[in-house]
Amino acid sequence: MRTLIVRFIAIVFVFACLLSLSFQEEARAADTNGDGLVDQVAICQANKVCVTRGGSGQVITYSDPNWNSVSINSVKETNGVVGDDIVVVATNGFGAFQCICIIHDRTGGISQYRDPQWSSVSINTVVDTDGNAGADVVLVVTNSLGTFQCICIIHDRVGSFASYRDSANWSSVTIANVSDTDGNVGADVVLVTTNSSGAFWCVCVIHDRAGTFSTYRDSANWSSVTVRAVTDTDGTAGADIVLLATNSAGAFWCVCIIHDRTGGFVTYRDFSNWGTVSINSVVDTNGVAGADVIVIFAKVGGSPGISMIHDPSQNWQNYFFPGNFTVQTVQNTDGQPGAEVCSSLQLGGFIRITDRISSQQNVAACP
């Protein structure tokens, strides 16, 4: 009888522990020790990371005396060695940032990344930025004053990090995208920055592979900039940066496309017809390599319409409408290269644009 009670208590204890684990965080499946079996990774006891071995069920616990609470950001190979690594954000007993810690379960080690200037750290993404084996950890860091400190990138393969900042001009920084923009190996970090006056400063691109960054701005005309897409628009290597810019009066200035591969940008504007402008989407509409920019335009005293910017040839095609309209679909419907754009008219009816042949037709309905 006593044996049965002891076993019952043991079962209840194990069940309670498992229940506690599941409530703290759902386990993530990954091969962390490189043996080809799927392991389970989860937070346990609030400030520890537990790895349950695939096959054996053995539980390995990782902890540090300075970890008061931890959260798992991602489980991805970061050091270029077989086996997924566990990227953790840890805080100390005062609730302050302690480290970005990376657990290397294959070797049982923990790498800690921190700096005296790092007060608050946000992980943007974990992806290869330097073109070497292993994903890198892209951070946005603020200092103890709550102001921007750096875009820092951890290179776990070599146990160090790179810091990117322009102390004279970057007061506030937003990461718009992380993609290959220069056509070289390794993703680039696309930023939109403002200066100490709160004014737009640049669309800047960090090339971590080279340890440099490029600055794109039109100081005379770009007062406010929104990055709308980062994708190939000119049909050459590297994604291009599609942005919508307004001037100091708050009026439309351009749809501009940055070609980071060549270090320049192209300005698209039609002052005769484009009064107010919005970008609907960026997709291939004419069947030529490179996505096209679908622009919705209107102007007081003029007809509204859609314009397709063809960046490879650096021109555009306007399609005018008899009154207000709403784009319903952008998709390929005829089986030929390029998507068609179908819109409903406020006055009734539908119009389909087949940009590949510069055709604008009335149709019964949009698909």
N, C-alpha and C positions, 0 to 999 in steps of 0.2 A: 504493500500500500504506500509506504513511504517512498519507494522508488518511483511509483507512478506519479506521486505529487511532485517530486523533484523534476521528472521529465516534463510534466505539464508546465511547471514554472519556467523551465528552460525554453520550451516552445513559445510560451507567451512572451518571454523576454526577446527572443529572436524576432518574433512577429512585430513586436513594438518597435524594435530597432529598424526593421525594414520599413515599417509604416512611417517612422520618423524621417527616414531617408527620402521616401517618395514625396512626403509633404514639403521637404526643403527644396528639392529641385528634381525634375524629371531626369532620369539618367540619359546620358548621351552615348550612342554606340560608336565605337571607333577601335581600330587596332592600334593601341598605344605602345606596345612593346615590340611590335614588328614581327610577331610570330605567325601572322596570318589568321589568327582567331580574333573574333569580335569581343572587345572588352566593353564594360559599362563604366562610365565616368559620371560622378555626381558629387554634390556638396554633402558632407556629413558632419554632424555636430556643430553646425553653423560656421565653423572656421577651419574645417579640414576638407581635403579632397580625397575621395575614396575611388579606387579603381578595382572593379571586380573582374578577375581574370576569366576570359572565355575558356570554356572547357573545364578547368579545375574549380572555378568558383572562389578561388582565394581572393581575399580582400587586402589591397595594399593601401595604406593611409599616408597621405602627405600633409604635413603641417609645419608651422613655424611659430616660435614664441611671440613674434610681433604681429601675427595675423589675429585680429579680433573678429573680422568678418571677411569672407571671400565670395567672389562671384566668378563663374566661368564664362569667359567671353567667347572662346572658340576652342575647338579641338582639331588641330591641323598641323601638318609637318612643317616645322619652322627652322630646324637646324640642319637640314639637308641629309639627315640620317633616317633610315627606314623606321617607321613608327610615328604615329601622330602625337604631337606634343600638346600640352594642355595650357592654354593662355588664361591666366587668372589675374583679376584685379583685387588687391587686398587693402584693407584699411586697418589702422592700429586701434589701440584701446581708447584713444581720444576721438575716434571717428574720422581721423585725417588719413589722407592717402599714404599708404605704406610702400607699395611697389606694383609694378607690372611683373608678375612672376610667371615663369614658364617651366612647367614640370616636364622633365624628360624621363618618361616612365621606362624607356628601354634601358637606361643606365641607373635610374633611381635618383637622379639629381634634380636640383631646382636652381634655375638662373634667375637672379633678381635684378630688375632694372629700375633705377630711381636716380634722382638728381636733387640737390638742395633747392633748385629753382622750381621744381615741380610741386605745385600745391594741389592742383586739380587736374586729373588726366582723364580724357575720354578716348576710347579706342574707336577709330573710324572704320577700319577694315584690316583684315589680315590677308595679304596677297603679295606675290613676288614683285618687288619694286626695283631691285638692283640687278636683276637678270641672273643671279646666282642661285644655286640650289637652296630650297627652303623658302617658305613664305615669310614676309616681313610684316611687322606690326606698325601700322600708321596711327599716330597719336595726335590729338589736339591738346596742348598743354597751356594752363594758365598758372601764374605765379601767386605768391601770398597776397598780393594786392588785388587779385581777381582780374588782372589784365593779361592779355595774350603774351605767352612766353615763346612758344615755338610750335611748328609742325615737326615732331620728332619721329623718326623711323627706326625701330629696333631691328637690328640685323643679328638674329639669334645665332646664326651659323658661325659668326665670329665673336659673339658675346659683347657687342657694343651697339651704340645707337648714333644716328646722325641728327643734327639739329638744324632746322631751316627757319630763318627769320630775316626780315629787313627792318631792323629796329627803328630806322628813320621814317618808315612809311607804312608798315603793317601794324595797325592798332587793333583791328578786328579782322578775323580770318574765318571764312567758311569754306569747307571742302565741298566742291560742287560735284566732283567725279574722280574716280581713280581708274584710269584706262591707259593703254598705250597710245600716246598722241604723236610721238616723234618717229615712229616706225622702227625703233630699236627695241631690243629685248628688255623686258621689265616694264611694269605699269608706271605711268606718270600721274602725279597728283595735281589736279586742276583746282585752283583756289580763286575765290573772289575776295578781295581785301578792301578795307577802308582805312583812311589815315586817322590821325589824332583828332581831326576836326569832324570826323564822322562822314567825310566825303569819300566817294568811290576813288580807289587808287588804281587797281589793276585786276585783270585776269592774269594770274601768274601760274606757271606750270613748273612743278618740281621734277627734275630729272635725276632721280636718286642714283641711277646707274653711274652718272657722271658727277654726282655731288653738286649740282648746280640748279638754278631756276631761271626761267625766262619770264620777262615782264611784258604784258601786252596792254596798251592803253592808248587812247586818243584824247589827250588832255584838253583839247579845244572843244570836243564834241560829246564825249561819253561822260555824262553826269551820273547816270544810273544804268546798271547793266544786270541783266538776268541771263544766266546760262540756260538754254532751253534743251540742248541735246549735245552729246559727245559721241559722234559716230562718223564713219567715213562718208564724206560728201564729194570728194574730188576724185575718187577712184584710185588713189595711191595709198601706200603703206601709212598706217597711223590714223587714228580717229581724229576728226576735226571738231572744233568747238563752235557750236552755233549759238549766237547770243543776240538778244534784243536790247538795243541801247536807246536811251532818251537823252535829250540835251538839258542844259541848265534851266530851260523854261518848262521842262516836263513834257516836251513834245517829242514825238517819234523822230529818231535820227537815222537809225539803220537796223537792218538785219546784217550783222557782220559775222564772218566765218574766219576763225583763226586756224591757219595751217601751221601747226607747231613743227611739222617736219621741215619746213622751209624757213620758219621764223617770222612769218608775216601774216597779215589778215586782209580779207577782201570786204569792201563795203558795198552793200546792196541797198539802194533807195530809189524810189520813183516819185519825185516831188510833184509830178503832174497828176498822179492818181492815188498814191499812198498817203492818206492823211493820218488816220489811225490804223495801227497794224497789230495783229496778233499772229502767233505761230500756231497752226493747228497741229502739225506733226512733221516729222522728218523721215521720209520713206521714198524708195525708188518709184517714180511715177512715169518715167520715160523709157525705161528699159536699158539705160546706159549706166555703166559702172559708177557707183556713188549715189548716195541717197539725195533726194531733192527736198527742198524746204517748201512746205505748203503754207502760204501766207494768206491770211484773211485781211482784206483792206477795205477802207471806206474813206470818203472825203465829202465834206459839205459842198453841195452843188454838183457832185459827181456821182457816178454809178459805183456801187460796191462791187466787190468781186474777189476772186481767188487768183493768186499769182504763184507760179511754180518757179522757184529759183534753181537753176541748173548750174551747180558750182563747177563741174569740169570745164564747161564752156564760158563760165562767168557771165551768164545772162539770165533773163527771166522771161516768162510768158504770162501775160495778163489774160484773165477770162472774166468778162463783165456780166453782171446779173441785172435783171429788171426789178430791182427792189431788194429788200432784205431777204436773207436766206439763212439756212442752218445746215452745216455739213452733217450728213447722216452716216455715211460709210466711207472708209478709205480702204479699199481692198481690190485684189485682182478678180475680175469677173469674166474676162474674155479669154483667159488662158494664154494671153500674150504677155511678153515682159512688161513690167510696170503696173502699179496699182491705179485703179480708176477712183475718182472722187465723185460721190453722188450727194446732192444737196436737195433739200426741200425749200420751196419758195413760199414766202409769207403770203403772196397773192394766190398761191395754189399751184400745184404741179411740181415736177422734179426735173433736175438737170444733172446729167452725168458728163464729167470731163474725162476724156481719154487723152492724156498729155502726150503719150507716145506718138500720136498722129495729130496733135493740136486740135482735137475735135471737142465740140461742146454740143450736146444733144439733149432735146426734151425726151424724157422717158416716162413710162407709166408709173414707176415706183422705184425706190431704192431697195437693194437687196438686204 
